[in-house]
């Protein structure tokens, strides 16, 4: 599942983006979760709990602007892709410092958002593929290439991965279908 966050202090833009993202992801048949933030500080707090694959950041926001947020995110999560959204086209060159995937002018949102998301989709297709396991109340996200093996004993599946081992409950047959 793709984890997306949008951070913009404009509620209208947030709603518009969520609606457009939903249309695009449904059309592409991609599972996703999209969280929205009107304050950059709340996004940064949540990033201690949740890792996002894609962030849409407004540049002009109260307290910490999008560039300051991007700087903090880049220190912790180098593989999170960032798309800046702004009314200020003059900020596009300044944004390069934070290695964004794309820059969208708010006035061109409906036209450019599908292009930006398709660029993101092509990038993640090139990257490692992840699988999300439900391990009790917790979710475990593991690179598929890091899974060494899985074995099942009475519906308890042990997943042996490079970085960790954990147990889940379910059917090995179901996992086999999902992995093919």
C-alpha positions in Angstrom: 0.0 0.0 0.0 1.3 3.4 -0.9 1.4 5.9 2.0 0.7 9.5 0.9 0.6 12.7 2.9 -0.5 16.2 1.8 0.6 19.2 3.9 -1.0 22.5 2.9 -2.6 25.2 5.1 -5.4 25.7 2.5 -8.3 23.4 3.2 -9.8 23.9 -0.2 -6.5 22.7 -1.9 -6.4 19.7 0.5 -9.9 18.6 -0.4 -9.3 19.1 -4.1 -6.0 17.1 -4.0 -7.6 14.3 -2.0 -10.4 14.0 -4.6 -8.0 14.1 -7.5 -5.6 11.5 -5.9 -8.6 9.2 -5.3 -9.7 9.4 -8.9 -6.1 8.7 -10.2 -5.4 5.8 -7.8 -8.8 4.2 -8.4 -8.2 4.4 -12.2 -4.7 2.9 -11.7 -6.1 0.3 -9.3 -3.5 1.1 -6.7 -4.0 0.6 -2.9 -3.1 3.7 -1.0 -3.7 5.7 2.1 -3.7 9.5 2.1 -3.3 11.6 5.2 -3.8 15.3 5.3 -2.2 18.0 7.4 -2.8 21.7 7.7 0.3 22.2 9.9 3.8 21.2 9.0 4.6 20.4 12.7 1.9 17.8 12.9 3.2 16.1 9.7 6.7 16.0 11.2 5.3 14.5 14.5 3.5 11.9 12.6 6.6 11.0 10.6 8.0 9.6 13.8 5.2 7.0 13.7 4.5 6.6 10.0 6.7 6.5 6.9 5.3 8.0 3.8 6.2 7.1 0.3 5.0 10.3 -1.2 4.6 13.8 0.3 2.9 16.8 -1.3 4.2 19.9 0.4 3.0 23.4 0.1 6.0 25.8 0.2 4.4 28.8 1.9 3.0 27.8 5.3 3.0 29.3 8.7 5.7 28.2 11.2 7.8 25.8 9.1 7.6 26.2 5.4 7.7 23.3 2.9 11.5 23.7 2.4 12.2 23.4 6.1 10.0 20.4 6.3 11.7 18.8 3.3 15.1 19.4 4.8 14.0 17.6 8.0 12.5 14.7 6.1 15.5 14.3 3.8 17.7 13.8 6.9 15.5 10.9 8.2 13.9 9.5 5.1 16.0 9.8 2.0 13.7 7.6 -0.1 10.5 9.5 0.6 9.5 11.3 -2.6 8.5 14.9 -2.4 6.3 16.9 -4.7 6.1 20.6 -4.0 2.8 22.5 -4.6 2.8 26.3 -4.7 1.4 29.4 -6.2 4.9 30.8 -6.4 6.5 29.6 -9.6 9.7 31.5 -8.7 10.3 28.9 -5.9 10.9 26.1 -8.4 14.6 26.6 -8.7 15.1 26.9 -5.0 13.2 23.6 -4.6 15.9 21.7 -6.4 18.0 21.8 -3.2 15.6 19.3 -1.7 15.5 16.9 -4.7 11.8 17.0 -5.4 10.2 14.5 -7.8 8.0 17.3 -9.2 6.8 20.9 -8.7 3.1 21.7 -9.3 1.6 25.2 -9.6 -1.7 25.2 -7.7 -3.3 26.9 -10.7 -2.4 23.8 -12.8 -3.3 21.2 -10.1 -5.8 19.2 -12.1 -3.6 19.1 -15.2 -0.3 18.4 -13.5 -1.3 16.1 -10.6 -1.9 13.0 -12.8 1.5 13.5 -14.5 3.3 13.9 -11.1 1.6 10.7 -9.7 2.4 8.8 -12.9 6.0 9.9 -12.5 6.0 8.7 -8.9 4.4 5.3 -10.0 7.1 4.8 -12.6 9.8 5.6 -10.0 8.5 3.2 -7.4 8.3 0.5 -10.1 12.0 1.0 -10.6 12.6 0.8 -6.9 12.4 -2.1 -4.5 9.0 -3.7 -4.0 7.6 -3.8 -0.5 5.0 -6.1 1.1 2.9 -5.2 4.1 2.2 -7.9 6.6 -0.4 -7.6 9.4 1.4 -9.0 12.5 -1.2 -8.8 15.3 -2.0 -5.1 16.0 1.2 -4.0 14.1 2.0 -3.7 10.4 5.3 -4.9 9.2 6.6 -3.5 5.8 9.4 -5.6 4.3 11.2 -5.4 1.0 10.2 -8.5 -1.0 13.8 -9.1 -1.9 14.7 -9.1 1.8 12.4 -12.1 2.6 14.6 -15.2 2.9 11.7 -17.6 3.5 8.3 -18.1 5.0 7.1 -21.3 6.7 3.8 -22.2 8.1 2.8 -24.3 11.1 -0.9 -24.6 11.9 -1.7 -21.1 10.4 1.2 -19.5 12.2 3.5 -18.2 9.5 7.1 -17.3 10.4 8.6 -14.7 8.1 12.4 -14.8 8.0 13.8 -11.6 6.5 17.2 -10.0 6.4 16.5 -7.4 9.0 14.1 -9.3 11.3 12.0 -12.4 11.9 8.3 -12.2 12.9 5.2 -14.3 13.0 1.8 -13.7 11.4 -1.4 -15.7 11.3 -2.9 -16.7 8.0 -2.6 -19.0 5.0 0.5 -19.7 3.1 -1.7 -20.3 0.1 -3.1 -16.8 0.3 0.4 -15.3 0.5 1.5 -17.4 -2.5 -1.4 -15.9 -4.5 -0.6 -12.4 -3.4 3.1 -12.8 -4.3 2.4 -14.0 -7.8 
